[in-house]
Amino acid sequence: MAFVITSACENEKAGECIETCPVDCIVEDQKQMYIDPDVCIDCGACEAVCPVEAIYPEDEVPESEQKYIQINRDFFKSRS
């Protein structure tokens, strides 16, 4: 997984990341946005435009937000 969306996105869902993503790997649900790890090309476009700074490269997710790595993965597992 290249990028992870964390708790700052919960109930925020600004949407700039979806508009910017060149491969449409960001999906919105009722709670927040999620990045599909199988589609993401690690370009960083979403991270640069996120107004709430909720998007991180997986290896830079803050310790307090580590659970969102699995939350993002689980979101897409449940969709398959």
mmCIF file of the N, C-alpha and C atoms, coordinates in Angstrom:
data_MODEL
# 
_entry.id   MODEL 
# 
loop_
_atom_site.group_PDB 
_atom_site.id 
_atom_site.type_symbol 
_atom_site.label_atom_id 
_atom_site.label_alt_id 
_atom_site.label_comp_id 
_atom_site.label_asym_id 
_atom_site.label_entity_id 
_atom_site.label_seq_id 
_atom_site.pdbx_PDB_ins_code 
_atom_site.Cartn_x 
_atom_site.Cartn_y 
_atom_site.Cartn_z 
_atom_site.occupancy 
_atom_site.B_iso_or_equiv 
_atom_site.pdbx_formal_charge 
_atom_site.auth_seq_id 
_atom_site.auth_comp_id 
_atom_site.auth_asym_id 
_atom_site.auth_atom_id 
_atom_site.pdbx_PDB_model_num 
ATOM 1   N N  . MET A 1 1  ? 0.859   -1.182 0.000   1.00 0.00 ? 1  MET A N  1 
ATOM 2   C CA . MET A 1 1  ? 0.000   0.000  0.000   1.00 0.00 ? 1  MET A CA 1 
ATOM 3   C C  . MET A 1 1  ? 0.894   1.229  0.000   1.00 0.00 ? 1  MET A C  1 
ATOM 4   N N  . ALA A 1 2  ? 0.679   2.104  -0.928  1.00 0.00 ? 2  ALA A N  1 
ATOM 5   C CA . ALA A 1 2  ? 1.525   3.278  -1.042  1.00 0.00 ? 2  ALA A CA 1 
ATOM 6   C C  . ALA A 1 2  ? 1.106   4.380  -0.072  1.00 0.00 ? 2  ALA A C  1 
ATOM 7   N N  . PHE A 1 3  ? -0.173  4.707  -0.018  1.00 0.00 ? 3  PHE A N  1 
ATOM 8   C CA . PHE A 1 3  ? -0.655  5.782  0.842   1.00 0.00 ? 3  PHE A CA 1 
ATOM 9   C C  . PHE A 1 3  ? -1.825  5.289  1.680   1.00 0.00 ? 3  PHE A C  1 
ATOM 10  N N  . VAL A 1 4  ? -2.009  5.934  2.836   1.00 0.00 ? 4  VAL A N  1 
ATOM 11  C CA . VAL A 1 4  ? -3.053  5.563  3.781   1.00 0.00 ? 4  VAL A CA 1 
ATOM 12  C C  . VAL A 1 4  ? -3.790  6.828  4.209   1.00 0.00 ? 4  VAL A C  1 
ATOM 13  N N  . ILE A 1 5  ? -5.112  6.744  4.262   1.00 0.00 ? 5  ILE A N  1 
ATOM 14  C CA . ILE A 1 5  ? -5.921  7.856  4.763   1.00 0.00 ? 5  ILE A CA 1 
ATOM 15  C C  . ILE A 1 5  ? -6.241  7.580  6.223   1.00 0.00 ? 5  ILE A C  1 
ATOM 16  N N  . THR A 1 6  ? -5.989  8.565  7.076   1.00 0.00 ? 6  THR A N  1 
ATOM 17  C CA . THR A 1 6  ? -6.095  8.392  8.524   1.00 0.00 ? 6  THR A CA 1 
ATOM 18  C C  . THR A 1 6  ? -7.301  9.128  9.113   1.00 0.00 ? 6  THR A C  1 
ATOM 19  N N  . SER A 1 7  ? -7.340  9.199  10.428  1.00 0.00 ? 7  SER A N  1 
ATOM 20  C CA . SER A 1 7  ? -8.511  9.694  11.160  1.00 0.00 ? 7  SER A CA 1 
ATOM 21  C C  . SER A 1 7  ? -8.915  11.133 10.851  1.00 0.00 ? 7  SER A C  1 
ATOM 22  N N  . ALA A 1 8  ? -7.997  11.952 10.412  1.00 0.00 ? 8  ALA A N  1 
ATOM 23  C CA . ALA A 1 8  ? -8.356  13.344 10.104  1.00 0.00 ? 8  ALA A CA 1 
ATOM 24  C C  . ALA A 1 8  ? -9.407  13.435 9.006   1.00 0.00 ? 8  ALA A C  1 
ATOM 25  N N  . CYS A 1 9  ? -9.562  12.371 8.231   1.00 0.00 ? 9  CYS A N  1 
ATOM 26  C CA . CYS A 1 9  ? -10.560 12.344 7.154   1.00 0.00 ? 9  CYS A CA 1 
ATOM 27  C C  . CYS A 1 9  ? -11.948 11.950 7.656   1.00 0.00 ? 9  CYS A C  1 
ATOM 28  N N  . GLU A 1 10 ? -12.019 11.333 8.825   1.00 0.00 ? 10 GLU A N  1 
ATOM 29  C CA . GLU A 1 10 ? -13.317 10.877 9.331   1.00 0.00 ? 10 GLU A CA 1 
ATOM 30  C C  . GLU A 1 10 ? -14.300 12.033 9.408   1.00 0.00 ? 10 GLU A C  1 
ATOM 31  N N  . ASN A 1 11 ? -15.431 11.853 8.778   1.00 0.00 ? 11 ASN A N  1 
ATOM 32  C CA . ASN A 1 11 ? -16.512 12.835 8.736   1.00 0.00 ? 11 ASN A CA 1 
ATOM 33  C C  . ASN A 1 11 ? -16.097 14.165 8.100   1.00 0.00 ? 11 ASN A C  1 
ATOM 34  N N  . GLU A 1 12 ? -14.965 14.215 7.456   1.00 0.00 ? 12 GLU A N  1 
ATOM 35  C CA . GLU A 1 12 ? -14.488 15.420 6.769   1.00 0.00 ? 12 GLU A CA 1 
ATOM 36  C C  . GLU A 1 12 ? -14.807 15.319 5.281   1.00 0.00 ? 12 GLU A C  1 
ATOM 37  N N  . LYS A 1 13 ? -14.193 14.340 4.644   1.00 0.00 ? 13 LYS A N  1 
ATOM 38  C CA . LYS A 1 13 ? -14.443 14.002 3.246   1.00 0.00 ? 13 LYS A CA 1 
ATOM 39  C C  . LYS A 1 13 ? -14.468 15.213 2.318   1.00 0.00 ? 13 LYS A C  1 
ATOM 40  N N  . ALA A 1 14 ? -13.394 15.982 2.308   1.00 0.00 ? 14 ALA A N  1 
ATOM 41  C CA . ALA A 1 14 ? -13.313 17.179 1.471   1.00 0.00 ? 14 ALA A CA 1 
ATOM 42  C C  . ALA A 1 14 ? -13.392 16.836 -0.018  1.00 0.00 ? 14 ALA A C  1 
ATOM 43  N N  . GLY A 1 15 ? -12.739 15.787 -0.471  1.00 0.00 ? 15 GLY A N  1 
ATOM 44  C CA . GLY A 1 15 ? -12.874 15.324 -1.846  1.00 0.00 ? 15 GLY A CA 1 
ATOM 45  C C  . GLY A 1 15 ? -11.803 15.741 -2.830  1.00 0.00 ? 15 GLY A C  1 
ATOM 46  N N  . GLU A 1 16 ? -10.915 16.655 -2.454  1.00 0.00 ? 16 GLU A N  1 
ATOM 47  C CA . GLU A 1 16 ? -9.862  17.064 -3.374  1.00 0.00 ? 16 GLU A CA 1 
ATOM 48  C C  . GLU A 1 16 ? -9.006  15.876 -3.808  1.00 0.00 ? 16 GLU A C  1 
ATOM 49  N N  . CYS A 1 17 ? -8.807  14.926 -2.904  1.00 0.00 ? 17 CYS A N  1 
ATOM 50  C CA . CYS A 1 17 ? -7.984  13.761 -3.223  1.00 0.00 ? 17 CYS A CA 1 
ATOM 51  C C  . CYS A 1 17 ? -8.596  12.928 -4.348  1.00 0.00 ? 17 CYS A C  1 
ATOM 52  N N  . ILE A 1 18 ? -9.900  12.765 -4.327  1.00 0.00 ? 18 ILE A N  1 
ATOM 53  C CA . ILE A 1 18 ? -10.579 11.994 -5.375  1.00 0.00 ? 18 ILE A CA 1 
ATOM 54  C C  . ILE A 1 18 ? -10.419 12.684 -6.721  1.00 0.00 ? 18 ILE A C  1 
ATOM 55  N N  . GLU A 1 19 ? -10.604 13.987 -6.736  1.00 0.00 ? 19 GLU A N  1 
ATOM 56  C CA . GLU A 1 19 ? -10.503 14.754 -7.979  1.00 0.00 ? 19 GLU A CA 1 
ATOM 57  C C  . GLU A 1 19 ? -9.090  14.736 -8.548  1.00 0.00 ? 19 GLU A C  1 
ATOM 58  N N  . THR A 1 20 ? -8.082  14.661 -7.695  1.00 0.00 ? 20 THR A N  1 
ATOM 59  C CA . THR A 1 20 ? -6.686  14.738 -8.109  1.00 0.00 ? 20 THR A CA 1 
ATOM 60  C C  . THR A 1 20 ? -6.098  13.395 -8.519  1.00 0.00 ? 20 THR A C  1 
ATOM 61  N N  . CYS A 1 21 ? -6.601  12.317 -7.980  1.00 0.00 ? 21 CYS A N  1 
ATOM 62  C CA . CYS A 1 21 ? -6.014  10.991 -8.224  1.00 0.00 ? 21 CYS A CA 1 
ATOM 63  C C  . CYS A 1 21 ? -6.080  10.618 -9.714  1.00 0.00 ? 21 CYS A C  1 
ATOM 64  N N  . PRO A 1 22 ? -4.923  10.348 -10.333 1.00 0.00 ? 22 PRO A N  1 
ATOM 65  C CA . PRO A 1 22 ? -4.925  10.024 -11.763 1.00 0.00 ? 22 PRO A CA 1 
ATOM 66  C C  . PRO A 1 22 ? -5.402  8.607  -12.088 1.00 0.00 ? 22 PRO A C  1 
ATOM 67  N N  . VAL A 1 23 ? -5.494  7.733  -11.078 1.00 0.00 ? 23 VAL A N  1 
ATOM 68  C CA . VAL A 1 23 ? -5.896  6.345  -11.337 1.00 0.00 ? 23 VAL A CA 1 
ATOM 69  C C  . VAL A 1 23 ? -7.191  5.953  -10.620 1.00 0.00 ? 23 VAL A C  1 
ATOM 70  N N  . ASP A 1 24 ? -7.891  6.918  -10.063 1.00 0.00 ? 24 ASP A N  1 
ATOM 71  C CA . ASP A 1 24 ? -9.175  6.669  -9.392  1.00 0.00 ? 24 ASP A CA 1 
ATOM 72  C C  . ASP A 1 24 ? -9.093  5.562  -8.344  1.00 0.00 ? 24 ASP A C  1 
ATOM 73  N N  . CYS A 1 25 ? -8.087  5.649  -7.463  1.00 0.00 ? 25 CYS A N  1 
ATOM 74  C CA . CYS A 1 25 ? -7.928  4.608  -6.446  1.00 0.00 ? 25 CYS A CA 1 
ATOM 75  C C  . CYS A 1 25 ? -8.548  4.983  -5.109  1.00 0.00 ? 25 CYS A C  1 
ATOM 76  N N  . ILE A 1 26 ? -9.164  6.163  -5.020  1.00 0.00 ? 26 ILE A N  1 
ATOM 77  C CA . ILE A 1 26 ? -9.741  6.608  -3.758  1.00 0.00 ? 26 ILE A CA 1 
ATOM 78  C C  . ILE A 1 26 ? -11.254 6.448  -3.802  1.00 0.00 ? 26 ILE A C  1 
ATOM 79  N N  . VAL A 1 27 ? -11.766 5.792  -2.780  1.00 0.00 ? 27 VAL A N  1 
ATOM 80  C CA . VAL A 1 27 ? -13.188 5.483  -2.696  1.00 0.00 ? 27 VAL A CA 1 
ATOM 81  C C  . VAL A 1 27 ? -13.756 6.150  -1.450  1.00 0.00 ? 27 VAL A C  1 
ATOM 82  N N  . GLU A 1 28 ? -14.944 6.678  -1.568  1.00 0.00 ? 28 GLU A N  1 
ATOM 83  C CA . GLU A 1 28 ? -15.621 7.319  -0.445  1.00 0.00 ? 28 GLU A CA 1 
ATOM 84  C C  . GLU A 1 28 ? -16.719 6.410  0.074   1.00 0.00 ? 28 GLU A C  1 
ATOM 85  N N  . ASP A 1 29 ? -16.833 6.328  1.390   1.00 0.00 ? 29 ASP A N  1 
ATOM 86  C CA . ASP A 1 29 ? -18.000 5.681  1.987   1.00 0.00 ? 29 ASP A CA 1 
ATOM 87  C C  . ASP A 1 29 ? -18.622 6.658  2.979   1.00 0.00 ? 29 ASP A C  1 
ATOM 88  N N  . GLN A 1 30 ? -19.503 6.183  3.811   1.00 0.00 ? 30 GLN A N  1 
ATOM 89  C CA . GLN A 1 30 ? -20.211 7.077  4.728   1.00 0.00 ? 30 GLN A CA 1 
ATOM 90  C C  . GLN A 1 30 ? -19.306 7.720  5.764   1.00 0.00 ? 30 GLN A C  1 
ATOM 91  N N  . LYS A 1 31 ? -18.218 7.062  6.114   1.00 0.00 ? 31 LYS A N  1 
ATOM 92  C CA . LYS A 1 31 ? -17.359 7.549  7.201   1.00 0.00 ? 31 LYS A CA 1 
ATOM 93  C C  . LYS A 1 31 ? -16.185 8.399  6.718   1.00 0.00 ? 31 LYS A C  1 
ATOM 94  N N  . GLN A 1 32 ? -15.489 7.938  5.668   1.00 0.00 ? 32 GLN A N  1 
ATOM 95  C CA . GLN A 1 32 ? -14.298 8.631  5.190   1.00 0.00 ? 32 GLN A CA 1 
ATOM 96  C C  . GLN A 1 32 ? -13.918 8.121  3.806   1.00 0.00 ? 32 GLN A C  1 
ATOM 97  N N  . MET A 1 33 ? -12.752 8.541  3.311   1.00 0.00 ? 33 MET A N  1 
ATOM 98  C CA . MET A 1 33 ? -12.201 8.069  2.047   1.00 0.00 ? 33 MET A CA 1 
ATOM 99  C C  . MET A 1 33 ? -11.199 6.948  2.346   1.00 0.00 ? 33 MET A C  1 
ATOM 100 N N  . TYR A 1 34 ? -10.981 6.090  1.337   1.00 0.00 ? 34 TYR A N  1 
ATOM 101 C CA . TYR A 1 34 ? -10.019 4.995  1.461   1.00 0.00 ? 34 TYR A CA 1 
ATOM 102 C C  . TYR A 1 34 ? -9.238  4.885  0.161   1.00 0.00 ? 34 TYR A C  1 
ATOM 103 N N  . ILE A 1 35 ? -7.970  4.480  0.252   1.00 0.00 ? 35 ILE A N  1 
ATOM 104 C CA . ILE A 1 35 ? -7.115  4.308  -0.920  1.00 0.00 ? 35 ILE A CA 1 
ATOM 105 C C  . ILE A 1 35 ? -6.953  2.824  -1.198  1.00 0.00 ? 35 ILE A C  1 
ATOM 106 N N  . ASP A 1 36 ? -7.279  2.419  -2.428  1.00 0.00 ? 36 ASP A N  1 
ATOM 107 C CA . ASP A 1 36 ? -7.153  1.023  -2.838  1.00 0.00 ? 36 ASP A CA 1 
ATOM 108 C C  . ASP A 1 36 ? -5.666  0.718  -3.053  1.00 0.00 ? 36 ASP A C  1 
ATOM 109 N N  . PRO A 1 37 ? -5.085  -0.138 -2.229  1.00 0.00 ? 37 PRO A N  1 
ATOM 110 C CA . PRO A 1 37 ? -3.654  -0.414 -2.338  1.00 0.00 ? 37 PRO A CA 1 
ATOM 111 C C  . PRO A 1 37 ? -3.271  -1.145 -3.615  1.00 0.00 ? 37 PRO A C  1 
ATOM 112 N N  . ASP A 1 38 ? -4.227  -1.804 -4.261  1.00 0.00 ? 38 ASP A N  1 
ATOM 113 C CA . ASP A 1 38 ? -3.932  -2.527 -5.494  1.00 0.00 ? 38 ASP A CA 1 
ATOM 114 C C  . ASP A 1 38 ? -3.975  -1.628 -6.723  1.00 0.00 ? 38 ASP A C  1 
ATOM 115 N N  . VAL A 1 39 ? -4.495  -0.422 -6.567  1.00 0.00 ? 39 VAL A N  1 
ATOM 116 C CA . VAL A 1 39 ? -4.622  0.501  -7.699  1.00 0.00 ? 39 VAL A CA 1 
ATOM 117 C C  . VAL A 1 39 ? -3.682  1.699  -7.569  1.00 0.00 ? 39 VAL A C  1 
ATOM 118 N N  . CYS A 1 40 ? -3.384  2.100  -6.348  1.00 0.00 ? 40 CYS A N  1 
ATOM 119 C CA . CYS A 1 40 ? -2.534  3.265  -6.092  1.00 0.00 ? 40 CYS A CA 1 
ATOM 120 C C  . CYS A 1 40 ? -1.175  3.111  -6.786  1.00 0.00 ? 40 CYS A C  1 
ATOM 121 N N  . ILE A 1 41 ? -0.726  4.180  -7.461  1.00 0.00 ? 41 ILE A N  1 
ATOM 122 C CA . ILE A 1 41 ? 0.557   4.151  -8.164  1.00 0.00 ? 41 ILE A CA 1 
ATOM 123 C C  . ILE A 1 41 ? 1.640   4.930  -7.410  1.00 0.00 ? 41 ILE A C  1 
ATOM 124 N N  . ASP A 1 42 ? 1.372   5.307  -6.177  1.00 0.00 ? 42 ASP A N  1 
ATOM 125 C CA . ASP A 1 42 ? 2.362   5.959  -5.319  1.00 0.00 ? 42 ASP A CA 1 
ATOM 126 C C  . ASP A 1 42 ? 2.828   7.302  -5.881  1.00 0.00 ? 42 ASP A C  1 
ATOM 127 N N  . CYS A 1 43 ? 1.906   8.056  -6.484  1.00 0.00 ? 43 CYS A N  1 
ATOM 128 C CA . CYS A 1 43 ? 2.294   9.329  -7.093  1.00 0.00 ? 43 CYS A CA 1 
ATOM 129 C C  . CYS A 1 43 ? 2.312   10.485 -6.095  1.00 0.00 ? 43 CYS A C  1 
ATOM 130 N N  . GLY A 1 44 ? 1.546   10.392 -5.008  1.00 0.00 ? 44 GLY A N  1 
ATOM 131 C CA . GLY A 1 44 ? 1.528   11.433 -3.992  1.00 0.00 ? 44 GLY A CA 1 
ATOM 132 C C  . GLY A 1 44 ? 0.628   12.614 -4.278  1.00 0.00 ? 44 GLY A C  1 
ATOM 133 N N  . ALA A 1 45 ? -0.095  12.587 -5.389  1.00 0.00 ? 45 ALA A N  1 
ATOM 134 C CA . ALA A 1 45 ? -0.967  13.714 -5.736  1.00 0.00 ? 45 ALA A CA 1 
ATOM 135 C C  . ALA A 1 45 ? -2.029  13.952 -4.664  1.00 0.00 ? 45 ALA A C  1 
ATOM 136 N N  . CYS A 1 46 ? -2.572  12.902 -4.112  1.00 0.00 ? 46 CYS A N  1 
ATOM 137 C CA . CYS A 1 46 ? -3.622  13.030 -3.101  1.00 0.00 ? 46 CYS A CA 1 
ATOM 138 C C  . CYS A 1 46 ? -3.085  13.666 -1.817  1.00 0.00 ? 46 CYS A C  1 
ATOM 139 N N  . GLU A 1 47 ? -1.910  13.255 -1.419  1.00 0.00 ? 47 GLU A N  1 
ATOM 140 C CA . GLU A 1 47 ? -1.309  13.780 -0.191  1.00 0.00 ? 47 GLU A CA 1 
ATOM 141 C C  . GLU A 1 47 ? -1.109  15.295 -0.292  1.00 0.00 ? 47 GLU A C  1 
ATOM 142 N N  . ALA A 1 48 ? -0.692  15.746 -1.447  1.00 0.00 ? 48 ALA A N  1 
ATOM 143 C CA . ALA A 1 48 ? -0.393  17.169 -1.641  1.00 0.00 ? 48 ALA A CA 1 
ATOM 144 C C  . ALA A 1 48 ? -1.630  18.065 -1.553  1.00 0.00 ? 48 ALA A C  1 
ATOM 145 N N  . VAL A 1 49 ? -2.810  17.535 -1.882  1.00 0.00 ? 49 VAL A N  1 
ATOM 146 C CA . VAL A 1 49 ? -4.015  18.375 -1.903  1.00 0.00 ? 49 VAL A CA 1 
ATOM 147 C C  . VAL A 1 49 ? -4.941  18.178 -0.713  1.00 0.00 ? 49 VAL A C  1 
ATOM 148 N N  . CYS A 1 50 ? -4.649  17.238 0.156   1.00 0.00 ? 50 CYS A N  1 
ATOM 149 C CA . CYS A 1 50 ? -5.540  16.959 1.296   1.00 0.00 ? 50 CYS A CA 1 
ATOM 150 C C  . CYS A 1 50 ? -5.548  18.153 2.256   1.00 0.00 ? 50 CYS A C  1 
ATOM 151 N N  . PRO A 1 51 ? -6.705  18.818 2.410   1.00 0.00 ? 51 PRO A N  1 
ATOM 152 C CA . PRO A 1 51 ? -6.761  20.008 3.260   1.00 0.00 ? 51 PRO A CA 1 
ATOM 153 C C  . PRO A 1 51 ? -6.672  19.721 4.757   1.00 0.00 ? 51 PRO A C  1 
ATOM 154 N N  . VAL A 1 52 ? -6.877  18.465 5.152   1.00 0.00 ? 52 VAL A N  1 
ATOM 155 C CA . VAL A 1 52 ? -6.809  18.124 6.577   1.00 0.00 ? 52 VAL A CA 1 
ATOM 156 C C  . VAL A 1 52 ? -5.579  17.279 6.912   1.00 0.00 ? 52 VAL A C  1 
ATOM 157 N N  . GLU A 1 53 ? -4.682  17.116 5.948   1.00 0.00 ? 53 GLU A N  1 
ATOM 158 C CA . GLU A 1 53 ? -3.437  16.356 6.133   1.00 0.00 ? 53 GLU A CA 1 
ATOM 159 C C  . GLU A 1 53 ? -3.690  14.962 6.700   1.00 0.00 ? 53 GLU A C  1 
ATOM 160 N N  . ALA A 1 54 ? -4.633  14.257 6.094   1.00 0.00 ? 54 ALA A N  1 
ATOM 161 C CA . ALA A 1 54 ? -5.008  12.925 6.549   1.00 0.00 ? 54 ALA A CA 1 
ATOM 162 C C  . ALA A 1 54 ? -4.285  11.808 5.800   1.00 0.00 ? 54 ALA A C  1 
ATOM 163 N N  . ILE A 1 55 ? -3.542  12.131 4.746   1.00 0.00 ? 55 ILE A N  1 
ATOM 164 C CA . ILE A 1 55 ? -2.944  11.117 3.883   1.00 0.00 ? 55 ILE A CA 1 
ATOM 165 C C  . ILE A 1 55 ? -1.434  11.058 4.102   1.00 0.00 ? 55 ILE A C  1 
ATOM 166 N N  . TYR A 1 56 ? -0.950  9.820  4.302   1.00 0.00 ? 56 TYR A N  1 
ATOM 167 C CA . TYR A 1 56 ? 0.472   9.589  4.541   1.00 0.00 ? 56 TYR A CA 1 
ATOM 168 C C  . TYR A 1 56 ? 0.967   8.410  3.712   1.00 0.00 ? 56 TYR A C  1 
ATOM 169 N N  . PRO A 1 57 ? 2.251   8.426  3.316   1.00 0.00 ? 57 PRO A N  1 
ATOM 170 C CA . PRO A 1 57 ? 2.843   7.196  2.805   1.00 0.00 ? 57 PRO A CA 1 
ATOM 171 C C  . PRO A 1 57 ? 2.777   6.170  3.937   1.00 0.00 ? 57 PRO A C  1 
ATOM 172 N N  . GLU A 1 58 ? 2.564   4.918  3.600   1.00 0.00 ? 58 GLU A N  1 
ATOM 173 C CA . GLU A 1 58 ? 2.376   3.898  4.635   1.00 0.00 ? 58 GLU A CA 1 
ATOM 174 C C  . GLU A 1 58 ? 3.505   3.882  5.662   1.00 0.00 ? 58 GLU A C  1 
ATOM 175 N N  . ASP A 1 59 ? 4.725   4.052  5.226   1.00 0.00 ? 59 ASP A N  1 
ATOM 176 C CA . ASP A 1 59 ? 5.841   3.989  6.168   1.00 0.00 ? 59 ASP A CA 1 
ATOM 177 C C  . ASP A 1 59 ? 6.037   5.270  6.980   1.00 0.00 ? 59 ASP A C  1 
ATOM 178 N N  . GLU A 1 60 ? 5.166   6.262  6.767   1.00 0.00 ? 60 GLU A N  1 
ATOM 179 C CA . GLU A 1 60 ? 5.231   7.505  7.537   1.00 0.00 ? 60 GLU A CA 1 
ATOM 180 C C  . GLU A 1 60 ? 3.964   7.769  8.364   1.00 0.00 ? 60 GLU A C  1 
ATOM 181 N N  . VAL A 1 61 ? 3.058   6.797  8.420   1.00 0.00 ? 61 VAL A N  1 
ATOM 182 C CA . VAL A 1 61 ? 1.844   6.960  9.217   1.00 0.00 ? 61 VAL A CA 1 
ATOM 183 C C  . VAL A 1 61 ? 2.250   7.105  10.681  1.00 0.00 ? 61 VAL A C  1 
ATOM 184 N N  . PRO A 1 62 ? 1.781   8.163  11.354  1.00 0.00 ? 62 PRO A N  1 
ATOM 185 C CA . PRO A 1 62 ? 2.131   8.344  12.771  1.00 0.00 ? 62 PRO A CA 1 
ATOM 186 C C  . PRO A 1 62 ? 1.724   7.135  13.612  1.00 0.00 ? 62 PRO A C  1 
ATOM 187 N N  . GLU A 1 63 ? 2.461   6.902  14.660  1.00 0.00 ? 63 GLU A N  1 
ATOM 188 C CA . GLU A 1 63 ? 2.204   5.748  15.540  1.00 0.00 ? 63 GLU A CA 1 
ATOM 189 C C  . GLU A 1 63 ? 0.745   5.709  15.998  1.00 0.00 ? 63 GLU A C  1 
ATOM 190 N N  . SER A 1 64 ? 0.199   6.851  16.349  1.00 0.00 ? 64 SER A N  1 
ATOM 191 C CA . SER A 1 64 ? -1.180  6.901  16.842  1.00 0.00 ? 64 SER A CA 1 
ATOM 192 C C  . SER A 1 64 ? -2.215  6.597  15.761  1.00 0.00 ? 64 SER A C  1 
ATOM 193 N N  . GLU A 1 65 ? -1.790  6.567  14.490  1.00 0.00 ? 65 GLU A N  1 
ATOM 194 C CA . GLU A 1 65 ? -2.703  6.337  13.370  1.00 0.00 ? 65 GLU A CA 1 
ATOM 195 C C  . GLU A 1 65 ? -2.451  4.998  12.679  1.00 0.00 ? 65 GLU A C  1 
ATOM 196 N N  . GLN A 1 66 ? -1.583  4.177  13.229  1.00 0.00 ? 66 GLN A N  1 
ATOM 197 C CA . GLN A 1 66 ? -1.195  2.916  12.599  1.00 0.00 ? 66 GLN A CA 1 
ATOM 198 C C  . GLN A 1 66 ? -2.380  1.999  12.285  1.00 0.00 ? 66 GLN A C  1 
ATOM 199 N N  . LYS A 1 67 ? -3.425  2.046  13.098  1.00 0.00 ? 67 LYS A N  1 
ATOM 200 C CA . LYS A 1 67 ? -4.573  1.163  12.860  1.00 0.00 ? 67 LYS A CA 1 
ATOM 201 C C  . LYS A 1 67 ? -5.241  1.449  11.519  1.00 0.00 ? 67 LYS A C  1 
ATOM 202 N N  . TYR A 1 68 ? -5.039  2.642  10.963  1.00 0.00 ? 68 TYR A N  1 
ATOM 203 C CA . TYR A 1 68 ? -5.664  2.990  9.689   1.00 0.00 ? 68 TYR A CA 1 
ATOM 204 C C  . TYR A 1 68 ? -5.043  2.265  8.505   1.00 0.00 ? 68 TYR A C  1 
ATOM 205 N N  . ILE A 1 69 ? -3.844  1.749  8.671   1.00 0.00 ? 69 ILE A N  1 
ATOM 206 C CA . ILE A 1 69 ? -3.257  0.920  7.619   1.00 0.00 ? 69 ILE A CA 1 
ATOM 207 C C  . ILE A 1 69 ? -4.151  -0.307 7.419   1.00 0.00 ? 69 ILE A C  1 
ATOM 208 N N  . GLN A 1 70 ? -4.501  -0.967 8.509   1.00 0.00 ? 70 GLN A N  1 
ATOM 209 C CA . GLN A 1 70 ? -5.362  -2.148 8.425   1.00 0.00 ? 70 GLN A CA 1 
ATOM 210 C C  . GLN A 1 70 ? -6.793  -1.779 8.067   1.00 0.00 ? 70 GLN A C  1 
ATOM 211 N N  . ILE A 1 71 ? -7.286  -0.662 8.556   1.00 0.00 ? 71 ILE A N  1 
ATOM 212 C CA . ILE A 1 71 ? -8.642  -0.218 8.224   1.00 0.00 ? 71 ILE A CA 1 
ATOM 213 C C  . ILE A 1 71 ? -8.777  -0.025 6.719   1.00 0.00 ? 71 ILE A C  1 
ATOM 214 N N  . ASN A 1 72 ? -7.775  0.607  6.083   1.00 0.00 ? 72 ASN A N  1 
ATOM 215 C CA . ASN A 1 72 ? -7.808  0.781  4.625   1.00 0.00 ? 72 ASN A CA 1 
ATOM 216 C C  . ASN A 1 72 ? -7.794  -0.563 3.916   1.00 0.00 ? 72 ASN A C  1 
ATOM 217 N N  . ARG A 1 73 ? -6.925  -1.465 4.340   1.00 0.00 ? 73 ARG A N  1 
ATOM 218 C CA . ARG A 1 73 ? -6.858  -2.806 3.719   1.00 0.00 ? 73 ARG A CA 1 
ATOM 219 C C  . ARG A 1 73 ? -8.183  -3.545 3.867   1.00 0.00 ? 73 ARG A C  1 
ATOM 220 N N  . ASP A 1 74 ? -8.731  -3.526 5.081   1.00 0.00 ? 74 ASP A N  1 
ATOM 221 C CA . ASP A 1 74 ? -9.977  -4.244 5.344   1.00 0.00 ? 74 ASP A CA 1 
ATOM 222 C C  . ASP A 1 74 ? -11.143 -3.689 4.536   1.00 0.00 ? 74 ASP A C  1 
ATOM 223 N N  . PHE A 1 75 ? -11.160 -2.392 4.315   1.00 0.00 ? 75 PHE A N  1 
ATOM 224 C CA . PHE A 1 75 ? -12.231 -1.789 3.525   1.00 0.00 ? 75 PHE A CA 1 
ATOM 225 C C  . PHE A 1 75 ? -12.290 -2.433 2.144   1.00 0.00 ? 75 PHE A C  1 
ATOM 226 N N  . PHE A 1 76 ? -11.159 -2.624 1.506   1.00 0.00 ? 76 PHE A N  1 
ATOM 227 C CA . PHE A 1 76 ? -11.147 -3.183 0.154   1.00 0.00 ? 76 PHE A CA 1 
ATOM 228 C C  . PHE A 1 76 ? -11.311 -4.696 0.151   1.00 0.00 ? 76 PHE A C  1 
ATOM 229 N N  . LYS A 1 77 ? -10.909 -5.369 1.212   1.00 0.00 ? 77 LYS A N  1 
ATOM 230 C CA . LYS A 1 77 ? -11.151 -6.817 1.309   1.00 0.00 ? 77 LYS A CA 1 
ATOM 231 C C  . LYS A 1 77 ? -12.648 -7.080 1.370   1.00 0.00 ? 77 LYS A C  1 
ATOM 232 N N  . SER A 1 78 ? -13.375 -6.250 2.089   1.00 0.00 ? 78 SER A N  1 
ATOM 233 C CA . SER A 1 78 ? -14.819 -6.466 2.240   1.00 0.00 ? 78 SER A CA 1 
ATOM 234 C C  . SER A 1 78 ? -15.580 -6.147 0.956   1.00 0.00 ? 78 SER A C  1 
ATOM 235 N N  . ARG A 1 79 ? -14.966 -5.426 0.035   1.00 0.00 ? 79 ARG A N  1 
ATOM 236 C CA . ARG A 1 79 ? -15.603 -5.064 -1.238  1.00 0.00 ? 79 ARG A CA 1 
ATOM 237 C C  . ARG A 1 79 ? -15.399 -6.126 -2.307  1.00 0.00 ? 79 ARG A C  1 
ATOM 238 N N  . SER A 1 80 ? -14.495 -7.094 -2.086  1.00 0.00 ? 80 SER A N  1 
ATOM 239 C CA . SER A 1 80 ? -14.214 -8.080 -3.123  1.00 0.00 ? 80 SER A CA 1 
ATOM 240 C C  . SER A 1 80 ? -15.183 -9.228 -3.099  1.00 0.00 ? 80 SER A C  1 
# 
